[in-house]
Amino acid sequence: MSWGELIWFNGKLVKWDEAKIHVMTHSLHYGTSIFEGIRGYATADGKAVAIFRLKEHMERFEHSAKLIGFKLRYTVDELCEAVVQTVKANGVSDYYIRPIGFIGKEEMALVPSTTELDVAVGVLKWGKFLGKAYYEGAKVTVAGWRKEPQDVTPAQAKAGGHYVFSFMTSLQARARGFDEAVVLDHRGFIAEGSGENIFIVKDGVAYTPPTYAPILIGITRNSVIELLRNELGVEVVEKDLTLGDLITADEAFFTGTAAEITPIVEVDGLKIGNGVPGDVTKKLQKLYEDIVRGKNSKYGHWLAVVNP
């Protein structure tokens, strides 16, 4: 894992070790930030970087700001251009791209003198989020912590403060010897993983928690729903899922920018299906990999191709 040498910071490219803020910055103390995770993939010919669903990510960035009450000084188009500039400046590679907006004021008041965000964009050379689980399947545990309801915090906002919960559940999973956690909501239904959306497949139908549940409405999630329906001919149903639904599924998988499409093969030692990645999951992985590297022209509109 290594960062790119140049970071876009409030309108200009700066060296990685010069993109600094003060230790008394408001967002460091209160979690008052929003961010996005975006993947850029070196194209099959190795000459460019294809950024997956860039505009949709920056639109969600804008929506997150609105939900929390922040002000953005940049438009969606300007934010997209900032990402393109950052990728172009760092050369051809596979990237995990991190735009972040934060209150850069050194103020201790809970509501500072301005809610306008500073914005930075960095790129990270990062492999598979859950390592070998991408190929072999993740072994997960049910987190002891429950996801808060929508009337407590807006799950649709990708806000820094929300990820304390994600950190706690993922840390709990690793302490127990698992790859990741599955999180239940306040009603006892499956919400998502610590940092991923979740799908199950049962009798040829794919199921995923609904958007009224306390989940982040993932861009990869939405892409997968479209691919399942239009390319693999798999019916997709959004409904509340119980832990029993997950355990008795034929197959299951996580989706997310970082996780991509990662199979789930065990829940607290109980095998899902045959205990190996399922056929639908493997077909979806292959389809997705071809799309993000520009091998499938039908979905070329999902890619912003950058030629450094």
C-alpha positions in Angstrom: 0.0 0.0 0.0 1.5 3.3 -1.0 0.2 6.8 -1.7 0.6 8.7 -4.9 3.2 11.5 -4.8 0.8 14.4 -5.5 -2.5 15.4 -3.8 -5.1 17.9 -5.0 -5.7 20.3 -2.1 -8.1 23.2 -2.3 -7.5 23.7 -6.0 -3.9 22.9 -6.6 -1.6 19.9 -6.7 0.9 19.7 -3.8 3.5 17.1 -2.8 2.2 14.4 -0.5 4.2 15.5 2.5 3.1 19.1 2.1 -0.6 18.5 2.3 -0.9 19.3 6.0 -3.5 20.5 8.5 -3.3 21.6 12.1 -3.8 19.1 15.0 -6.5 21.4 16.3 -8.5 21.2 13.1 -12.3 20.9 13.8 -12.8 17.7 11.9 -10.1 15.9 13.7 -11.9 16.4 17.0 -15.5 16.0 15.9 -15.5 13.8 12.9 -17.0 16.6 10.8 -16.0 15.3 7.4 -17.3 13.6 4.3 -15.5 11.4 1.9 -15.7 9.1 -1.1 -14.0 5.9 -2.1 -13.4 5.6 -5.8 -11.5 3.0 -7.8 -9.4 3.7 -10.9 -8.2 0.8 -12.9 -5.3 0.6 -15.4 -6.9 -0.2 -18.7 -6.2 -3.5 -20.5 -3.7 -1.8 -22.8 -1.9 -0.2 -19.8 -2.1 3.3 -21.4 -4.8 4.9 -19.3 -6.7 4.8 -16.0 -10.5 4.1 -16.1 -12.2 5.7 -13.1 -15.4 3.8 -12.2 -18.6 5.9 -12.0 -16.8 9.1 -11.1 -19.7 11.5 -11.5 -22.0 9.3 -9.4 -19.4 9.3 -6.6 -19.0 13.1 -6.6 -22.8 13.5 -6.7 -23.0 11.4 -3.6 -20.2 13.6 -2.1 -22.4 16.6 -2.7 -25.4 14.9 -1.2 -23.5 13.9 1.9 -22.5 17.5 2.4 -26.1 18.6 2.1 -27.4 15.9 4.6 -24.9 16.8 7.2 -25.2 20.6 6.8 -21.9 21.4 5.2 -21.2 23.9 2.4 -19.2 23.0 -0.7 -17.2 25.6 -2.6 -16.9 23.3 -5.6 -19.5 22.0 -8.1 -19.7 18.3 -9.0 -18.0 19.0 -12.3 -15.2 20.8 -10.5 -14.8 17.9 -8.1 -14.7 15.4 -11.0 -12.0 17.5 -12.6 -10.0 17.5 -9.4 -10.0 13.7 -9.3 -9.0 13.6 -13.0 -6.1 16.0 -12.3 -4.9 14.0 -9.4 -4.9 10.7 -11.3 -3.3 12.3 -14.3 -0.5 13.8 -12.2 0.3 10.4 -10.5 0.5 8.3 -13.7 -1.0 5.0 -14.9 -1.8 2.5 -12.1 -4.6 0.9 -10.2 -5.8 3.4 -7.7 -8.1 3.7 -4.7 -9.0 7.4 -4.9 -10.0 9.3 -1.7 -11.7 12.7 -2.0 -12.3 14.2 1.5 -14.1 17.3 2.6 -13.5 18.6 6.1 -13.8 21.7 8.3 -10.3 23.1 8.4 -10.9 25.7 11.0 -8.9 25.5 14.3 -12.0 26.1 16.4 -13.3 24.1 19.4 -16.9 25.4 19.1 -19.2 22.5 18.1 -20.6 24.6 15.3 -17.6 26.7 14.0 -17.7 30.1 12.3 -18.0 28.4 8.9 -19.3 25.0 7.7 -17.6 25.4 4.3 -15.3 22.5 3.6 -11.7 22.2 2.6 -11.3 19.5 0.0 -8.4 17.2 -0.8 -8.0 14.3 -3.2 -5.4 11.6 -2.8 -4.7 8.3 -4.6 -3.6 5.1 -3.0 -2.1 2.0 -4.7 -4.1 -0.6 -2.8 -4.8 -4.2 -3.6 -7.8 -6.3 -2.6 -9.5 -4.8 0.4 -10.1 -8.2 2.2 -7.0 -9.8 0.7 -7.3 -13.5 -0.3 -11.0 -13.5 0.7 -11.7 -11.9 -2.7 -10.7 -15.3 -4.2 -11.4 -17.8 -1.5 -14.4 -16.1 0.2 -14.7 -14.1 3.4 -15.4 -15.7 6.8 -17.6 -13.3 8.7 -19.0 -12.9 12.2 -22.1 -11.1 13.4 -21.1 -7.8 15.1 -22.2 -7.2 18.7 -22.9 -3.6 17.9 -26.2 -2.7 16.1 -26.6 -0.1 13.3 -28.4 3.0 14.4 -31.8 3.8 12.8 -32.2 6.5 10.1 -33.8 9.0 12.5 -30.6 9.0 14.6 -28.0 9.6 11.8 -28.5 9.7 8.0 -26.9 6.5 6.7 -27.0 7.8 3.2 -24.3 10.3 4.1 -20.7 9.0 3.7 -19.5 11.0 6.8 -16.3 10.5 8.7 -18.0 10.3 12.1 -20.2 7.4 10.9 -17.1 5.3 10.4 -16.3 5.0 14.1 -19.0 2.4 14.1 -17.5 0.7 11.1 -14.1 0.7 12.8 -15.5 -0.8 15.9 -17.3 -3.7 14.2 -14.4 -4.5 11.8 -12.0 -4.4 14.7 -14.3 -6.8 16.6 -14.3 -9.2 13.7 -10.5 -9.3 13.4 -10.1 -9.8 17.1 -12.3 -12.9 16.8 -10.3 -14.2 13.8 -12.7 -13.3 11.0 -12.2 -11.4 7.8 -15.1 -9.0 8.3 -18.3 -8.3 10.3 -21.9 -8.5 9.3 -24.0 -5.8 11.0 -27.6 -6.1 12.1 -29.8 -3.0 12.3 -31.8 -1.8 15.3 -34.7 -4.1 14.3 -32.5 -7.2 14.1 -32.4 -7.4 10.3 -29.1 -7.5 8.3 -28.0 -4.1 7.4 -24.6 -4.4 5.7 -20.9 -5.3 6.4 -18.6 -3.0 8.3 -17.8 -1.2 5.1 -19.8 -3.0 2.4 -23.2 -3.7 1.1 -24.4 -7.3 1.2 -26.3 -9.6 -1.2 -27.5 -13.2 -0.9 -28.6 -15.6 -3.6 -31.3 -18.2 -2.9 -33.0 -20.5 -5.5 -31.7 -18.3 -8.3 -32.9 -15.0 -6.9 -30.6 -12.3 -5.5 -31.7 -10.4 -2.4 -30.3 -7.3 -0.7 -31.4 -5.0 2.1 -33.7 -2.2 1.0 -32.8 1.5 0.9 -35.1 2.3 3.8 -32.9 0.2 6.0 -29.9 2.0 7.7 -27.4 1.3 4.8 -25.2 3.4 2.7 -26.7 3.3 -0.8 -23.7 2.0 -2.5 -22.7 2.9 -6.1 -21.2 -0.5 -6.6 -24.4 -2.0 -5.1 -26.5 -0.1 -7.7 -24.2 -1.2 -10.4 -24.4 -4.9 -9.3 -28.2 -4.8 -9.2 -28.2 -3.6 -12.9 -25.6 -6.2 -13.9 -27.5 -9.1 -12.2 -30.7 -8.1 -13.9 -29.5 -7.1 -17.4 -26.5 -9.3 -17.9 -26.9 -12.4 -15.8 -30.7 -12.6 -16.0 -31.0 -12.8 -12.2 -34.0 -11.4 -10.4 -33.1 -8.9 -7.7 -35.4 -8.3 -4.7 -34.8 -5.6 -2.1 -36.2 -6.8 1.2 -35.4 -7.1 4.9 -33.1 -10.1 5.5 -32.7 -12.1 8.6 -29.6 -13.8 9.9 -31.3 -17.1 9.0 -31.7 -15.9 5.4 -27.9 -15.4 5.2 -27.0 -18.7 6.8 -29.3 -20.7 4.6 -28.5 -18.9 1.4 -27.0 -20.7 -1.6 -24.3 -18.0 -1.8 -23.6 -14.5 -0.6 -21.2 -11.6 -1.3 -20.2 -8.1 -0.3 -20.1 -5.2 -2.7 -18.3 -1.9 -2.4 -15.7 0.3 -4.0 -13.0 -1.1 -1.8 -14.4 -4.7 -1.5 -15.5 -4.8 -5.2 -17.3 -8.1 -5.2 -16.1 -10.4 -2.4 -17.7 -13.8 -1.8 -18.9 -14.7 1.7 -18.5 -18.4 2.6 -19.0 -18.7 6.4 -20.9 -16.9 9.2 -19.5 -17.6 12.6 -18.2 -21.0 11.5 -21.4 -22.0 9.6 -20.9 -22.6 5.9 -23.0 -20.7 3.3 -23.9 -23.1 0.6 -21.0 -25.4 -0.1 -18.6 -23.1 1.7 -16.9 -21.8 -1.5 -17.6 -18.9 -3.8 -20.9 -19.4 -5.7 -21.4 -19.5 -9.5 -23.4 -16.2 -9.6 -20.7 -14.5 -7.5 -17.9 -15.7 -9.8 -19.7 -14.7 -12.9 -20.4 -11.3 -11.5 -16.7 -10.9 -10.5 -15.6 -11.6 -14.0 -18.1 -9.3 -15.6 -17.3 -6.5 -13.2 -13.5 -6.9 -13.7 -14.0 -6.7 -17.5 -16.1 -3.6 -17.2 -13.8 -1.6 -14.9 -10.8 -2.3 -17.1 -12.6 -1.1 -20.3 -13.0 -4.6 -21.8 -16.8 -4.3 -22.1 -17.7 -1.4 -24.3 -21.4 -1.7 -23.4 -20.6 -0.1 -20.1 -18.0 2.4 -21.3 -20.3 5.2 -20.0 -19.5 4.1 -16.5 -15.8 5.0 -17.0 -14.0 8.3 -17.0 -10.8 7.4 -18.9 -7.7 9.4 -18.0 -4.6 9.5 -20.2 -1.7 10.8 -18.1 
